[in-house]
């Protein structure tokens, strides 16, 4: 048996579920075992992107977990990070120009 965690976060809360699973368990299997999709119905175990400690994994169904791994379930982005940075930069530039 190995100890792993499954994590899911919303803007207002996060849930980390500790599990003991058999060696050879995949990220997908750990998420299914955790029942996080029962706690948060918006989680789609079949299609939501997942990662281990912030690093995206391509295929959760074949990615075997190791002792201490934390599987993270990612939510869709509300805004494109590049667009958000560009808007902030434009706002700061406009404020600086207005102060001149």
Beta strands, then each sheet from edge to edge (+ up, - down):
strand 1: 2-9
strand 2: 14-21
strand 3: 50-52
strand 4: 55-57
strand 5: 70-73
sheet 1: 2+ 1- 5- 3+ 4-
end
